[in-house]
Amino acid sequence: MNNLVEIRDLRVSFDGVPVLHGIDLDVAPGEALGLVGESGCGKSVTWLAALGLLPGKADVSGSVRLRGRNLAAARRLALERVRGGQIAMIFQDPSSALNPVMRVGKQITEVLRLHRGLVGASAKNEALRMMDLVGIPDARNRFGRYIHEFSGGQAQRLMIAMALAGEPDVLIADEPTTALDATIQAQILDLLVDLRHEMSMATVFISHDLAAVAQICERVCVMYAGKIVEEGPVRHLFDRPYHPYTRGLFDAIPSLTGPRRRLVPIPGAVPDPRYMPSGCAFALRCDRARDFCKQHRPELLPQPGGRQLACAYPVPEARDILHHQEEYQ
């Protein structure tokens, strides 16, 4: 299958400090791809760079192709037609992403006018349909209200409605459930799954929540310190993570079933981009690191089963993590 989006050697620096170190990423039509990792690993920056949404001080290189067209070389006007029309993004905090002094109905109809050419009654009817689609109750009477008159879960649904209004080919969901309680989180995740199938669009789900990724994604990329360190089908990677960092993410998850066990946190923190180690970025936190790791940066190489790995000393055997699986499904 031809890829819908192809990112090659994407690099980003802020004031001369590299934060992305050559990202290669593909998104196929209709695919659900997960990006996971701790805060500061470059998950959001990857897609903000791809869409030209980083501030002027960012130095971006590499190629980002949408249906073969290089967005990195596109002019601003062309990018504005792509953003919201072909690639839409749901941001983490709808209360800051939505305009607090503009009625929510007008914000949705503005997207419809820009990307689908709808105006007047046609735009309003389609906006009401989008509000109904994402589960906003009494949409017609709430069309003229402001964002502060909606709950957190409803605000996120409105953000999704705006993202879907342009009928995008790719939906980027940047930690859309971070500020929501567990019940609303589950509703939003179910909604994203249903909408993806109903609208036949690809979804990129950015999160540090492995359970959420397992629920809605088919393939997952694990990012650390501005690089992809492991990639593969969700089920295979979750059953048997190869990279010590991926293994550490699972060890830090509390189990709600089975015997009680001590959590094993990953020591330390993601390195400051200004002071990156000369070798593997994870070496100082890794219990499998050798002298070789502190001197050489591993490349992302193909593995059996359609997987990729950047590690010289991977986890030799899968320890039992299946007690988490019921929580993921």
SEDREN-29921 format. One record per atom (N, C-alpha, C, O, CB): y, x, z. Coordinates in steps of 0.2 Angstrom, whole numbers, plus 5000, padded with zeros to 4 digits. Glycine has a CB too. Layout:
<recs>
YXZ...
</recs>
This chain:
<recs>
499450045000500050005000500650045000500750095004500049955006501150034996501750074996502150055002502150005005502250054989502450115004502850105011503550075009503850085004502950175014503750025014504349995014504950045016505450045012504449935018504850085021505350135023504950195024504450205027505650115030505250255022505050315022505550365025506050375022504750345015505450395031505950435034505550505034505050515035506050425041505950555031505750625030506250675033506750675031505550635023505950715037506250775040506950755043507450785042506350825035506950695047507650675050507850715056507450725060507550595052508450745055508650785061509350765063509750745058508650865058509450765069510150745072510350795077509950815081510050675075510950815076511350855081511950825084512350795080511450925079512150835090512750815093513150875095512950905100512650765099513750885092514150945094513651005093513751055097514450935101513251015088512851075087512251075091511851125090513251135088512051025095511451025100510950975096511050915096511651005107510351005094509850965091509550915096509350935101509351005087509550855094509150805098508550775094508150745097509650745100508550775087507950755084507750815079508150845076508150695079507150825079506850895076506350875071505850905071506550935082506650845066506250835060505750775060505150785061505850895058505950715060505550655061505250635054505650625049505950595064504650625053504250595048503950535050503550525054503750645044504150475046503950405049503950365043504350365038504450385054503350325042503250275037503250205040502950195045502650285033503450155037503350085039503150045033503550045028504050055042502550015033502249975027502549905028502749885033501549985027502549865022502749795022502249755027501649765027502649765015502649715031502249675036501949715042501649675046501749645032502049775043501749815048502149805054502749795054501649885046501749815060502049815067501949885070501349905071501749755071502449925070502449995072502849995079503349975080502750045067502450035084502750045090503050115091502650165089502250035096503650125094503850195096503950195103504250155106504550205093503550245107503550245114503750315116503650365113502850225117503950315123504050375126504650365131504850315132504350425121504750415135505250405141505950405138506050415132505150465145506450385142507150385140507350455138507150505141507550355145507750455133507950525131507450565126507650615124508050565136506950525123506550555119506750555111506450585107505850535119507250505110507450505103507250445099507350435093507250565099506950395103506650335099507250295096507250275090506350285104507750275100508350235097508750275093508950255087508750215103508850345094509250385090508950385083509350395078509350455093508350385082507950395076508250335071508350345065507250385076508250275074508450215070509150205069509350185064508050155072509550225074510250225073510450275068510950255064510650245080510150335068510250385062510050355056510450365051509950445064509550325055509250295049509750245046509750235040508550265050510050205050510550155048511250175048511650135047510450095053511350235049512050265049512550235055513050225054512350245043512250225061512550195066512750245071513050225077512150135069512650305070512850355075513550375075513850365069512450415075513950395080514650415080514750475075514250505073514850435087515350485073515550535068515350605070515250645066516250525067515350615077515150685079514450705078514250765079515350695086514050655076513350665075513250695068513550675063512950605075512850755067512650785061511950765059511450785063512750865062511850725054511250695052511050725045511450735041511250615051510350745045510050775039509350745038509150715042510050855039509150755032508450725030508550665026509150645023508150705036508050625024508050565020507750505023507250515027507750585013508050455022507850385024507850335018508350325015508350355030507250325016507150285009506950215011506450205015506650315005507250165008507050095009506950075002507350064997507650055012506250055001506050044994506250094989506350074983506249974992506150154991506350214986507050234986507150284983506050194980507450194989508250214989508450244995508250225000508650144988508750304994508950344999509550325003510150325000509050424997509450295009510050265013510450325015511050315016509750225018510250385016510650445019511150455014511650485016510150505020511050445008511550465003511950405001512450404996511250494997511850345004512250285002512950285005513050305010511850225004513350245001514050235003514050185009513550145010514550224998514650185012514650135018514550065016514250025019515350145021514850045010514849975008514149955007513849905008515249965002513750005004513049995002512649985009512149945009512750044998512750025014512450025020512549965024512149935027512650085024513149935023513349875026512949815024512749765027514049855026512749815017512349765014511649775017511249725017512349765007511449835018510749845020510649825027510149785029510549915019511149845031511149825039511249745039511749725038511649865043510749715042510749645043510449605038510149555039511449625044510449635032510149605026509449625025509049575024510549615020509349685024508649715023508349745029507749735030508649765017508749775033508549795040508949775045509549785045508549875040508649735050509049705056508849745062508249765063509049635056509249745067509149775073509349725079509849695079509549835074508849725084508949685090509049745095508649785097508349645092509649735099509849795103509649775110509449715112510649805103509649825115509349815121509749765126509449715129509449875125510349755125510749715130511149665125511649685123511249755134510949605125511249555121511949535123512449525119510849495120512049545130512749525133513249575130513849555130512749525140513049635129513549685126513549685118514049705115513449755129513049665115512949665108513349605105513549615099512249675106513349555108513649495106514349485108514549515113513249425108514749455104515449455105515649395110515449335109515849435098515849415116515949365122516549315120516549265124516149405128516949325115517549285114517449245108517949205106518249315114516849245105516749205099516149165100515649185103516549255093516149105098515649055099515049075096515049105090515848985097514449065099513849095096513649065089513349105085513249075101513849005088513648975081514049015076513749025071513848905081514649025077515049065072514849135071514849155065515849065075514549165076514249235075513649225071513549275067514049265082513249175071512649175067512849155060512549185055512149115070513349105059513549085052513949145049513849145043514049025053514249195053514549245049513949295046514049315041514849295055513449305049512849335046512649305040512449335035512249345051512549235040512349195035512849205029512649205023512249125036513449205030513949215025513949285022513949285016514649195028513849335026513849405023513249415019513349455014513949455029512649395022512049415018511649365014511249385010511549445024511849305015511549255011512049205007511849165003511149215015512649215008513149185004513249105006513549065002513049184997513049095012513049025015513749005018513949055022512449005019514048955017514648935020514648855022514248825019515248955015515148835026515148765028514548735031514248765035515348735021514448675029513848635032513248675030512748665035513848565029513148705025512448745023512348795028511848805031512548765016512948835030512848885035512748865042512248885045513448925035513048805044512948775050512248755051511948765056513448725052511948715046511348685046510748745047510248735050511148645040510948795043510448855043510448885050509948915053510548905038511048895053511148925059510748885065510448915069511848935061510848815064510448775069509748785068509348775073510748705068509548785062508748805061508548865064508048865067508648805053508948915064508748985067508748975074508349005077509249035064509248935077509248925084508648895087508348905092509848895087508448845083507848805084507248845084506748845088507748745080507248895078506648935077506548985083505948995084506748975071507049005086506949055092506949015098506849055104507449105092506948955098506748915105507348905109507348895115506248955108507948895106508548875110508548805110508648765105509248905106508548775116508548705117509248665116509748695117508348685124509248605113509848575112510348615108510848615109510148545118510048645102510448685098511148655096511648695096510048715092511048595093511648565091512248565096512848575094511548495088512148545102512648535107512848605110513348615113512348495113512448655109512548725111512848775106513048825107511948755115512948745100513148785094513848815096513948875094513148745088514248775099514948795100515048825107515648835109515448735099514548845110514648885117514748955116514548985111514048865121514948985122515049065122514349095125513949055128515649085126514349155124513649195126513649185134513049185136513749265124514149185138514049185145513749125148513549115153514749195148513749075143513449005145512749005144512448945145513848945141512449055142511649055141511349105146511649155148511549085134510749095148510349135152510149205148510349205142509749105154509949255152509749315149509249305143509249335138509549365154508749265145508249255140508449225134508249235128507649215143508949175135509249135129509649175125509749175119509549075131510049225128510449275125510049315120510249335115510849315130509549335123509049385119508849345113508749365107508449405123508649275114508449235108508949225103508849225097508149165111509549225105510149215101510249285097510449285091510849195104510149335100510149405097509649405091509749435086510049465102509049385093508449375088508649335082508549345076507849355091508949275084509149225078509649265073509649255067509449165081510149295076510649335072510349385068510449395062511149365076509849425071509449475067509049445061509049475056509049515071508749385062508349355057508749315052508449295047507849305061509349305053509749255049509849285042509849245037510449245052509849355041509949385035509249395031509249425026510249455036508749365034508049365031507849445030507749455024507949325025507849485035507749555034506949575032506549535033507949595040506849625028506249655027505949685033505349695034506249695021506349715037506149755043506649735049507249735048506249835042506249725054506649705061506549765066505949775067506349635063507049795068507049845073507149815080507749795081507549905071506649815084506749785091506849845096506349875098506149735093507449855098507549915103507549885110508049865113508249945101506949895113506849875120507149805121507549805126507149925125506949755118507249695118507049655125507349605126507049645112506549675129506349645135506549685141506349665147505649625135506949735141507049775146507349745152507149755158507549835144507849695151508249665157507949595158508349565162508949665155507349575156507149515157506549515162506249565163506849485151506449455166505949455170505249445167505249435160506049395175504649455170504049455167503849395163503649405157503549465172504049335165503849275161504249275155504049255150504049215166504949285155505349285149505149335144505149335138506149295151504949395147504749455143504149425139504149445133504449515147503649395142503049375138503249325133502949325127502549335143503749275134503949225129504249265123504149245117504449185132504649315125505049355119504549385115504549385109505549395122504049425118503549455114503149405110502949425104503049495119502949355113502549305109502949275103502749265097502349245113503649265104504049245099504149295093504149275087504749235102504149365095504249415090503549415086503649425080504349485093502949405089502349405085502349345080502149355074501749405090502549285083502549225078503049235073502849215067502649165082503649265074504149265069503949315063504049305058504749285072503649375066503349425061502949395056502949405050503049485065502449355058501949325054502249275049502049265044501349295058502649235053502949175049503449195043503449165038503349135054503749255045504249275040504049335036504349365031504949295043503449365037503149415033503549475033503649505028502949395026503849495039504249555039503949605043503549595048504949535042504149675042503849725046504249725052504849705053503949795042503949755058504349755064504249825067503649855067504049705069504749855069504749925073504949905080505549885082505249975070504449915085504549895092504649965096504249995097504049855095505349975098505450035102505450015110505749965112506150055101505050045114504950035120504550085124504250135122504449965121504650085131504250125135503750085139503350115143504750165141503650025137503149985140502549975136502549945130503449905141502050015138501450025134501049955133500749945128500950075137501149915138500749845138501049805132500749765129500849815145501749805132502149765127501949795120501849755115502849765128501849855119501749885113501049865111500949855105501749965113500549865115499849845114499849775112499349755108499449855120500249735114500249665113500449645106500249595102500649625117500949685103501249665097501149715091501349695085501949645098500949775092500949825087500249845085499749835088501249895090500249865079499549885076499549965076498949995076499549865068500049995075500050075075500650095080501150065081500250105068500550155083501050175088501150255087500750295085500750165095501850275087502050345087502250355094502750325097502550355082502050415097502250435104502750485103502650535099501650455108503350485105503950525105504050565111504050535117504550495102504250635110504350675116504950725114504750765109503750705119505450725117505950775116506150785109506250835106505750845119506250725105506550725099506050735093506150755088507050775098505350735095504850745090504250695091504150665097504550815091503950675086503350635087502750685088502650735085503150595080502350665094501850715096501150685095500650725095501950725104501150615094500450585093500550525089501050485090500050575099500150505085500250445081499550415079499050455078500650455074499450355079498750325077498750245078499250225081498250355081498250215076498150145077498150135085497850175089497450125074498450075087498550065094497850065098497850095103498849995095497350035095496750025099496450095100496250105106496249975096496450135095496150205095496450245100496250285104496050235089497150245099497550295103497550275111497550315115498250295101497550205112497550185119496850195122496850215128497650105119496350185118495650205121495550275122495250295127495150175116495850315118495750395119496350425116496350455111495150415114496850435121497450475119497250555119496850575123497950465124497450585114497350655113497850705117497650755120497250675106498450685116499050725119499050715126499050665129499650705115499150775130499250765137499850725139499850695145499350835140500350725135500950675137500750605137500850565141501550695132500350585131500150515131499650505136499750445139499750505124499250545138498750535144499150525150498950485154498350595144499750565151500150555157500450495157500550465163500650615157500650465152500950395152500450345155500650295158501250375145499850355153499350305155499150315162499150265166498750305151499150375165499050395172499550365176499450355182498950465173500150355174500750335178500750255178501250225181501350355175500350215175500350145175499950115181499350135181500050115168500250075185499850045190499349995188499549955183500250015196498749995190498249945188498249885193498349885199497549975188498249825189498249755193497549735195497449685198498649705189497049765192496349755193495949815195496149865194496049715186495349805197494849855199495149895206495549865209494849915194494749945207494949975214495650005214495850025209494450035215495950015220496550045220496450125219495950155221496850035227496950145216496950225214497650245215498150215214496650235207497650315216498350345217498650355210498250385205498250415220499250345209499550355202499750425201499850465206500250315202499650455195499750525194500450525190500350525183499150555190500950535192501550545188501650605185501350655186502250535193501950605179502150665175502650705179503250685180502350655168502550765181503050805185503650825180503550825174502750875188504250835184504850855180505150795176505050735177504650905175505550815171505850765167505950795159505750855158506550755169506050755155506150775148506750825148507250815151506350715143506650885144507050935144507750915141507750885137506750995141508250945144508950945141508950975134508751025133509450975146509250935129509250965122509651025122509451065117509550915118510051035127510451105126510051165129510251215127511051095131509451145132509051205135508351195133507951195138509251205143508251185127507551165125507151235126507351285124507451145118506451225128506051285129505951315122505951275117505451275133505751375121505551405115504951385112504851385106505551485115504451365116503851345114503751265114504251235112503251375118503151245116503051165116503551135121503551165127502351155118503851085119504351055124504051025130504351015135504751005120503451015130503050975135502751035140502451015145502550925133502751095138502351145141502451155149501951155153502451215138503051145151503251155158503051095162503051105168504051165158502851045159502550985163501850975162501550925165502950915161501551015158500850995156500351045160500451105160500751015148499851005162499351045166498851075162498351115164498950995171498851075155498351105151498751165147498451195143498151055146499351175148499751225145499451295146499251315151500451215146499451335141499351405141499951445139500451415137498651425136499851515139500451555137500551545130501151545128500251625138500051525126500251515119500751455118501151455114499551495115500651405122501051345122501751355123502251325121500851285127501951405128502551425129502951465124503551485125502551465136502551485119502851535114502851495107503251525103502451595114502451445106502351415099502451345100502251305104501651435096502851315095502951245094502451215090502351235084503651225092502051165092501451145088501751095083502251055084500951105092501451095077501551045072501150985072500650985075501451085065501450925069501050865069500550875063500750875058501550805068499950875065499350885060498950825060498750795065498950945062498650805054498150755053497550765057497250815058497950745046497250705060496650705064496150655061496450615057496750695072495550655063495050605060495350535063495650525068494350615063495150485059495250415061496050395059496250345062495150405068496350425055497050415053497550425058498050395059497050335052497350475063497850495068498150565066497950595062497450495075498750575070499050635070499250665077499350625081499750635066499250725078499350755084499650825084499550865079498650765088500150835089500450895089500350925096500750925101501250895088499750965096499550995103499051045101498551035098499250945108499051105105498651155104498051145108497451175107498951225105498151115114497551105119497551035121497751015126497651145125497250985116497250915118496750895123496350935125497050875112496850835126496350815131495650815128495550785123496550735133495150845131494550855128494150795128493750775123494150905132494150745133493750685133494150635136494650645140493150695138494050575133494450515136494150495143493550475144494350455131494650495148494450465154494450395154494750365149494850495160494250365159494150285159494850255160495150255165493650265164495150225154495750195155495650115153496050075152496250225150494950095152494850035150495049975155495049925153494150025148495149995161495349945166496049925165496249875168495249975173496349955161497049935159497049885153497449845152497549995157496449885149496449845143496649775144496949745140495849855139496349745149496449675150497149655151497449605149496049645156497549705154498249695155498649695149499149665148498549745160498449735144498749745138498649685133499149675129498549815134498149655133497949605128498349535130498249485127497249595128
</recs>
